[in-house]
Amino acid sequence: MRWSRIANVFLLALPLCGASLESLSRAYRSTGSAASRAALGGFAQQHASTADGALAQLALAAGDLQSNRNNEALEGFTAAARRLPDLADFAQYGAARALLALGRKDEAASMFEQTASHAVLPSPHLTWAALSAGSLLIEAGQGEAALRLATRFRRQMPMPQSAWLYGSALEAAGRCDQAAIELQKIYYEYPRSEEARKAEAVLARLQPLPPSPAALELKRAQLLMEGGEISRAVAGLQAAVGQFALADRERVLIRIGSARFYARDHNGVIGYMKTAAAPNAPDADAERLFYIAQSARRLNRYAEVDEAVRLLNERHPKSRYRMKALSGAGNRFLLVNDLQGLEPHFAGCAEFAPDPEAALCHWKIAFSRYMQRQSGAARWMREHLEKFPGSDETAAALYFLGRLAEQGNDLDSAKAYYQTISTRFPNLYYAVVSNERLKRAALASATPSPSVLEFTGKLKLPKPGAGADFAMDEPTRLRLRRARLLTQAGLVDWAETDLKFGQSQGGKKLLLAMELSRMAQGRGENLPALRTIKASAPGMLSWRLEDAPKEFWRLAYPLPFREPLERHAESSGLDPYIVAGLIRQESEFDPGAISRANARGLTQVMPATGREVSRRLGIRTFTLSLLHNPDSSLRIGITYLKQILTSFNDQWHLTLAAYNAGPGRAKSWQAWGDYKEAPEFIETIPFHETRNYVQTVLRNADIYRRIWSGVPRPPSAAVVVVAPAPGPPAKVPVVVAAAKRPPGKRGKRR
């Protein structure tokens, strides 16, 4: 007993020994131990009259709820709600959960409703509080009360949760016809959601229902197929097909056949579609021919591709399925640099302006004309800019128009094109090369052509700084204050939930994203830190540096392993900013990254390549963990990058293409043409991922140089080994020399 008292005194003294509220809160929530609870409780008692004490009370209640100490949690949350009005919704939600766990359902329903009604700011708990309150009211047989609640919060909740609450409340209130209409929205428009599964069960109780239009069944099936739930999609279509008239039945049967395409059964697709027919539904016949063309292309059965495309041209000239089939058929010629073969297919595809896929087809013809040095190339480039506003190739078209003007000694026009790129696309690759050209003496003395400036002025180009809104407002200020209070209380997950919810509720997304990114970066979580910023600022590539705070740019282009990165880059004679730009694209600075092709670590090196490079570096024992240790990953990846750079005579555009798609492919593409400059080679690369990769790394390097140059390097620090994701040991491939990973294995990154 004596030792117990001594232990309690010691635990109560812990806060006085320097432990912070945040660390005490984290300890209790992570361990749930009596000792950690006593320490946190001691802090709360010692600071009972202060704001820190109120936050400690909230943290203690959160830990109690997690540890199923529901009476203590209820008491703590109730007190915290009074003392922390800015955070009352968090305390009310916790109190409601404690009441529910204690079986006090009527009180819980009332408290959940109070949470959803939080007056200071819309609460991140609004949706789940309203759902919980509605569910409890329905369970208690209070259908009309549930319907009133659902109606009140319906516009504030997202789909499909709002439709589920409203539909289930309608059923509970006896309004079954209206309930069926509401629940069918979920079933057809959100078929992969948990709410759809619940709605399906309710709809079964509400039978018989009137037949649904075929368009809804087809939409539902397509969403399921795209989400990988092929068997559910087919089962739904097969159950519904008998209720439709002839034309709709044909549409459904063709969509059933398309399921084999999503299952990668391309032989099965061709066999099914060739025996199917849709004489009464032209759109379904176009879909049928499209899937034949796509599957035959994947099997390299090009005669069947050509026949399907011919029939689409004849029967369905206006169908988007024709456009998609022509685009796919043209790509086979693109992959072998057959510029004459690709043009008829891409020309047909380009007729579907302003569709983005048509834009890419049109651009391929325009650039093909340019590479063949044809006199009509400039007309195609200008036409591309006019027909396809917002095209991903706009900056490229402007750049090559500038190069054509230079070749024709029209330096005034060239300068106008380059300045337009530099002004409207300041962070794209084509701005980097345009700025280099503008430094040349001949262009420095030129006067930008008024006619070109008039032409580019009429184009729908990004406005400088559009969307760069960093001005503070009161809701955002309050949301940030709440997050910092919650962080201080060790409730970081609650803080992040609130900030993310604030972004969806009209708060200043960029300011909230910067706070989220800082928090993640402070924990060493580089991947979410960077992705948060990217997601919040889709237009940042058209911003000038002065359009955003320096901190924003350094969060968007971070250097979390700067010391070892620069040390290894300098020892290999490489530009550290290109290395940083490569890592940002490869792994987003996540040391534990593993690609679908098994490339690993910051520099995304394949295990076999890592083993070979390690041997040359004199590393006696190679293990996969080396590729996840930031220091060794950087050393191995930079050494490999230097090896490729040397083999390509220090040409970065070739080196980066080889790093992404393999040296063999890069050498093959190099032999395709007589390139006058790097942009010509880059634009010729037939793989979209690799082409985007090379441009992105080079413009990343330029941005890194502009925002980090002159910033002192931090002192040397130990680098922590980061364990790879859990799973069985990877098999090490035997061959090293090909691609680091096959192209197409990663999504596009900005």
N, C-alpha and C positions, 0 to 999 in steps of 0.2 A: 504494500500500500504506500509505504514511504517512497519507494522508487517510482511509483506511478505519479505521485505528486510532483516529484523532482522532474520527471519527464514532461509533465504538463506545463510546469513553470518554464522549462527549457523551450518547449514548442511555442509558448506565448511570447517568449523573448526573441524568437527568430526574426520577426520583422524589424526589431531594434538592431539586429546584426547586419542589416543592409539588404535583406531580401525585398524585392519590389512586389507591389500588388500584382503586377502582370505575371511574375514568375510564380508567386504563391497560388494564383488562380489556375495557371496552367498545370501546376503540380497536382492540385486537387482534382481537376477535371481529367487528367491523364491517369492518375493512380486510384482515386477514390478512397485513399487510405484515411484512417482515423488521424494519423499524425499530420497529414497535409491539410485535413479539414480543420484541425485544431490550430494550425499555424495561420491559416486564412481567417479563421474566426477571431484569433487573437489580434490580427491586423485590424479587422473591422471594429473590435472593441476599443482598441487604442486610438482609432481615428473616428470614433462614433459621431462626433459633432461636425465633421468635415465632409467635403465632397468625396474625398478618397474613401471615407467610411461608407458612404452611400454606395459607391461603386463596388466596394468590397462586399457589401451586403448583397448586391445583385449577382456578383460572381459566386458567392457562397450559395445562393439560391440555385444558380445554374448548375453548380456541382452537385447539390443535393438532389435536384430533379434527375440528373444523369445517374445518380447512385440510388434512385428509388426511395429517397428519404422525402416522401411527398408532403408530409405534414410540415416539416421544416422548410421545404421549398416554398410551400404556399405562404407560410408566415413571412419568409424573406422577400418573396416577390411582391407581396402586398405592401410591405414597408417600403421597398425600393420604388414602387409605382408612385407613392406619395412624395418621396424625396427626390426623385429624378424625373420631373415632368417631361423633359426632352426625350427620355427613353421609356416613357410609360407604356408604350405599346409592346416593347420587349418584355417588360415585367408582367403586363397583363396576359400576354400569350403564355408565358411560363406558368403563371397562376392558373390559367385555364387548363393547361395540360396536367398540372398537379391535381386540380379538382376532378378532372376526368379519371385520373388514375385512382383517386380515392372513391370513385363511384358517385360523386355528387354531380350528376349529369345536368340537372336544371341550372345549377349555378355555373357549371362549365360553359353551357350554351350561352348564357348571358355574358360571361367574361369574354368568350370568343367574339361575340358581337361587339363588345366594347373595343376589343383590339382592332377589328376591321373598321371601326368608326373613329380611329385615332385622328384628332383634330390638328395636331401640330404639322404633320406631314403624312402623306399616304404611307401606310406601314408596309414593310416587306412581307409581313405576315397576313396581309389582307386576304389574299386568295385562300390560304389554308385555314385561316380563322373562319371565314365565311362558309367554306365547305364543311368545316367541323360543326359550326353552329347549325347549319341547315340539316346536316345528317342527324344531329341529336334531336332537333325539332321533329323531323320525319319519324325517327324511332319512337318518339313520345306521342305520335299520333296527331301532331299539330301541323297538318299539311298547309293550312291557310297561313299560319305564322311563318312557316318555311318559305312559302311562295312570296310573302311580303319581303322577307329578308333577301331572297334571291333576286327579286325585282329591284330592290334598293341597290344592291352591289353589282348587278349584272354588267353595267357599262364600265365598271372599274376593274373587272377581272378579265384575264386573257382567255382565249379559246384554247382548248375545248372545255376548260374547267367551268367557265361561266355557263355554257350550254348544258353541261352535266347537272350543275346545281339547279338551274332553272327548269330543265326537263324533268328531273326527279321530283322537284317540288310540285310541278304541275300534276304529275301522276299521283303524288300523295294528296293533293287537293281535289282529286277526282276528275281532272280535266285531261282525260286520256288522249283525245285526238290531238290537242295542242302539244301534249308531252311527246307523242310519237313524232310530230314534225320537228321538234327541237332536238330530240335524240338522234333522229336520222341524219341531221347535220354532222354530228360527231362520227357516226358510223361511216358515212361516205367521204367526209372531208378530212378526217383525222384517224384513218383506220388503224394506224399502228400505235395509237395512244392507249393508255390504261383505261381512260374514260370510254373509248370506243368498245372495249371488251365489256365494260359494265353496261353500256347503253345497249349492246347486243342482247344481253340477258333480259333487260327490261322490255325491249321491243318484242322479244319472244312471248312475254306475258301479255302484250297488247295486241296480239294477233286476233283477227285477221287484219293486215294492213293493206292498203292499196298498193298495186305494183309501182315500183320506182322507175323513172325514166332510164333507158339504157345508158345515156350519157353519164349518169351518176355511177352506175355499176362499172362502166369502163374506167372512169376516173379513179374509183376506189381500187380497182385491180391494178392500175398503173402505179399508183402510190405504193401499194404493197410490193409489187415486183421491184420497183426501184429501191425499196428498203430491204430487199432480200427475202421477203416472205412470199415466195413463189407459190407454194402449195396452198396457202390461204387465198391468194388471188384467184387461182384456178378453181378452187372449190366454190368460191363465191360466184364466179361466172357460170360454172356448170349448173349450180342450183337455180340461177336466174334465167338461163337462156331460153327455157321453154315458154316463158311468159311474154316473149317479144314477137312483134311482127317480123316478116321475112327480112327486111333490110337490116333491122337492128340485130336480128339473130346472126346474120352474116358478120356484122361488126364484132359481136361477142365471140364468135368462133375464131375469127382472125386474131383477136386479142388473146384468146386461150393459146393459140399457136405461138404467139410472141413470147409466152412464158419460157419456152425452150431456149430462146435467145438469151434471156437473163440467166438461165441455168447453164449457158455455154454449150448447149447441145446443138451445134451448128448443122451437123448432118440431119438431125431430127427436124430442125426448123425448115430446111430446104425440102425435105420429104413431105412434111405436113403442108407447107404453104403451096407446093406445086399441085397437090391434090385438092386443096381448098379452092373455093371460088366465091366471089362476091359480086355477081352481076347486077344486083339491085342496090349496092352501096359502093359508089365509086371511091369514097374516102377509105373504106376498108380494103378495096382492091389495091389502092396505092400503098397502104400500110403493108399488105401482103408482099408486094413486089420489093418494097424497101427492105424487108427482113430477108428476103432471098438474096438481094444484092449484098447486104452487110455480112450475112453468114458465108456466102460464097467467097467474099473477099478475105475473110479470116481463114478460109481453107485454101486460098490461092487458086480458086477455080474461076479464072477471070472470064472465060467464055460465058459462064452463067451470070457473072456480074454484068457484063456488057449487054446480055439479052434482057435482064431485068431493067437496066437503065433505059434501053431502047423502048421497052414497053411503057415505062413511066413517061418518057418524052412524048410518046404517041398518045397515050390515053389520059394522062394526068399532068398536063403542062403547068398548072397553077398550084399543084399540091406541094406542101412543105416537105412531104416525104420524098418528092423528086429532088428538091434542093439538097436534102441530107444525103440521098443516094449519090448524087453527082459529086458532092464534096468528098465522100468516101472513095468513090471511084477515081477521082482525080489524085488523091493522095498516093495511090500506088505509083503514079508517074513522078510525083514529087520525091518519093523515096529513092528513085534512081536517077534523078536530075534530068528527066525526059521533058524538056520545056515545051516541045511541040505536042507531046501526048497529053499533057495536063490541061492545055488551054481549052479545048472544046468542053470538057467537063466543068472546069471552073467558070467558064463563060456562062454556061447554063445556070450554074449555082448563083452567080452574081446577079442574075435577073431578079432575085428576090430581095432587092434593096428595100429597106435599110436593115434587114436582119443581120445580126452579128456574124452568123456563119457565112452569109453572102458577102459580107465585108471582107472576111479573110480570103474567100475565093477570088474576089476582085483584086485584092492586094497581091495575091500570088501571080496573077497575070501581069499586073503593073510592074512588079519587080522582075518577073521573067523578061518582059520587054526591055527593062533597064539593063539587065545582065547580058542580053543579046545585043546591046548597044543599038537598039532600034530607034528611029527618029520619032516615033509616036509615044515613047515612054513618058515624056513630060505630060502629054495630054491625059494618059491613063492615071498618072499621079494626081493631077489636079481634079480629074473626075472622081477619084477615090475620096478626096477631101470634101467634095461637094455632095456626093451621093450618100456618104456614110459618116454623118456627123457623130462624133464620139467614138469612132473606130479606134481599136487598140493600136493600129498602125499609123495613126495621124502624124505622130512625131517623125516616124520613119519616112513617110511620104514627103513631109516638109524638108527633111534633111537631103533626100536624094534629088528633090527639085533644086535645092541649093547647089548640090554637086553638079547637076546638069547646067545650071547657070554659070558656075565657075568654069566648066569645060568649054562653054560658049563665050567665055571672057566677059560675061555680064555680071561684074562683081557687085554692082549695086543691088541687083535682084538676089544674088547669093547672100549678101549681108542681111537683107530683109528677112529671108527665110531663116537664117541661123539665129537672128535676134528674136524672131517669133518663138522659136523652140526654146531658147534660153529664158525668155520671159514667161511663157505659158507652161513649159514642162521643165522647170529648173532642176528637178531631181531624177530625170530619166537619163538613160545611157546616151540618147541622142543629144541631150543638152551638153553632156561632157564632151562629145566629139565636136559639136557645134562651137562650143567655147574655145576649143583648141584651134579651130579654123579661124575664128574671129581674131585670134592673136597674131595671125600672119600679117605681115606688113602691107601686102596688097589690099587686104580686106579692111585693115585698120583705117586706111585713107578713103575707103569707098563711102558713098552716101546711100543709105537704105532706099530702095526703089519705092516711090509713092504708090505705083500701081500694084506692086506685090503687097505692100502694107494694106492697101484697100481690099485686095483679094482675101488676105488672111484675116482682116478685120471683120469680114462677113461670115467667116466660118464659126461654128459653134465650138470654140476652144475653151479649156478651163480658165476661169478667172483667177488671177493671182490671189492666193490667200483665201479662196472661197471655202467656207466651213471652218476656218481657223478661229474659233470663238473661245477665247480664254478669259472673257470678262466674268467676274464673279457676280452672282445674284444671291438673294437671301435664301431661297430653298437649298441651293447648293452649299452655301456657307453652313447652314444648319445640318445638312447631311454630313458634311465633313466634320463638323463638331461632334456629332453623334458617333461617327466612326472612330474618332480619336479617343473619345471617352470609353467606348467599348474596347478598343485596343488597350488602353490604360488598365482596364479591368481584366485583361487577359482573354477577352471574348473576341478574338481576331476573326473567327469564322462568322460571328454575328456582324461584325463591322463590314466584312467583305460582302455579305448578303445585302446589307443596307446600301452600300455604295453601288452595287450592281443594279439593285432595284431602282435606285435614284436615277441611273442612266436611262432606264426604261420609262421613267415618269416625267421626262422633260427637264431633268437637271442638266447642268452643263457637263456633257459627256466627257469632254477632254480633261477638265479639272478633276472629275471623279476618277477617270481612268489613270491619271497621273498618280493620284493617291493610292489606288489599287496596285499600280506598278511599283511604286516606292515600297509598299508593304511587302510585296512578293520578293522584290530585289533584296530588301533587308533581311529576309529569311534565306537568301541564297537560292531562291526558286526563279531562275532566269527565264525558263520557258514561259510560265504564265505571266511574268512581268512584261516580257516583250510582246506576247500575243494580245495582252490587254490593250496595249498602246496601239498596235496595228488595227485591232478591231474597232477602236474608237475613232480612228482618223483615216478612213479609206481614201481621202483626197490629198493626203500629205505630200504626195509626190509632185503636186502642182503648187506647193507652198514654197515661198522664199524663206531663207533662214530667219529673217526678221519677222516673219508672220507668226512665229511661235517662240515661247521662252526657250532659252538654252537648255534648261533642264528637260523640257519635252524632247528635244532632239537627242539628248544623251540617254534618255530612257528608251527612245525608239531605235537608237543605234548605240547600244551599250558596249562597254569593254570590261566585262566582269573578271576576265583573267588576263588583264593587260600586261602585267609584269612578265609572266612566262611567255605570253604570246610574242611580245616585242623582243624578248631575249632570244627565243628560238628563231624568229624571223630574221633578226639581224645577224645571227650566227650563220644562217644559210644565205644571207645576201638578198632576202626577199623584202618587198614592201609590206610592212606590218598592216597597213590599211587594207591592202588587197586580201591578206590573210583574214583580217577581221570581217571583211565583207563576205568572204567565202564561208566563214563559220556561221555568220548570221543567217545565210541562206541554207546551209547544210543542216545544222542542228539547233539553231536559235539559242546557242550557248547552253544547251542541256548536256552535261557530261554523260548522262545515262542514256542518251538517245540511241535507239536501235531501229533501223529502217526495215521495211518489209523484205528488202533484199539482204538483210543482216549486216549492213554497214553500221559502224558503231562509233560512238563518242563524238566529241566536238567537231572533229574533221571528217567524220563518217567514212572511216577506212574499213575495207573488208578484212576479215580476220586473216585470210591468206596473204594479203598485201602487208598487213601489219607484221606478220611473222617474218616475211622476207626482208622488210625494211629494218626490223629489229635486229635481225642477224647481221646486216651490214653496219648497223650502229654499234655492234658489239654487246648487245643485250643478250645475256646467256640464256635466260629462261623467259620465253614469251608466254603470257597468259592473256585471256580476254580482258581481264581486269585492267591491264595496261592501257587498253583503248578507252577505258572509262575514267582513268586518272587524268585530270586536266593537263598536268605537266607532260606526262609521257604521250598522251594523245596528241598534244600540240607538237611535240618533238617528232613523233612518227609521221603525222600528217604533213607537217611542213617539209620534212625530208623528202617524202614522196612527191609533194607538189614541186619541190625544187628539181627533182629528177625529171619530171615531165617537162618542166619549163626549159631545162637544158636540152632535152631531146627535140624541142620545138623551137630552138634558137631564140629563146627569150621572148617569144611572142605570146602575150597573155591570152589573146582571144583563142588561139589554138590550144593553149595549155588548159584553159578552163573547159573548153569543149571536150578535151580528152579526159579531164578529171571527172566530168559528169557522165560521159557516154562511152569512154574507153579510147585509148590511143589509136586503135585500128580504125574506128569510125572517123575520128578526127582527121587522120591521114587520108582516108578515102574522100571525105568532103573537100579536103585541101586540093585534091587532084581534079575536082570537078570543074574548076574554072580558072581564068587568069584574073585573079582578084587584084584590084588596084589599091584597096585599103581594107582594114579590118571590118568595118561595117558591112561590106559586101559579103565577106565570108560568113559573118554572124547571121545575116539575113537569109543566107542560102541554106543554113542548117535545117534539115527537114523535120527534126523532132522539136515540137513546140516546147517541151520541157527544157531541152538543152539550149535552145535559142534564148528562151527567157532566162535561163540560169546564167549564161555568159553575160548578157546585158545587165542582169541584176547585180551580179558580183562586182562588175566594173563600176556601176553607178553607186553601189554601196561604198566601194573604196573611196570614191570621190566625196561622198557625204561624210564618211569617217574623217577624211583628211581635213575637211572644212570645219568640223565641229570639235575635233580632238587635237588638231595641230596646235602646239604651244601650251597645252595643258600638261603640267608636270606629271611624270610617271610616279605612281605610289611606290613606297619602299617595298623591297622584296618580302614576300610572306610565304609561309608554308602552304602547299596546295593539298587539299584533302582528297583522298581517294573516294570516288563516288561509285557505289556498287551498281552493276547493271540491273535492269529489270529482272524480277524473278522468273525462272523458267529453266528448262533443261539446257545443258551445255550445247552450244551450237557446234555443228560439224564444220570443220575447216575445209574449204574447197582446195583442190590440188592446184588448179590453174590460177596464176596471179596476173597475167599480162593483159587481160581484157578490161572491160569496164569496171570501175569501182563499184558501180551498181547499174543494172539495166535502166535506161531511161523509161519514164512513165511510172516510176514507183513512188513518186512523191507528188503532193499537190502543189499548185502554184503558190508561191509566197511573194509578199511585197517587200 
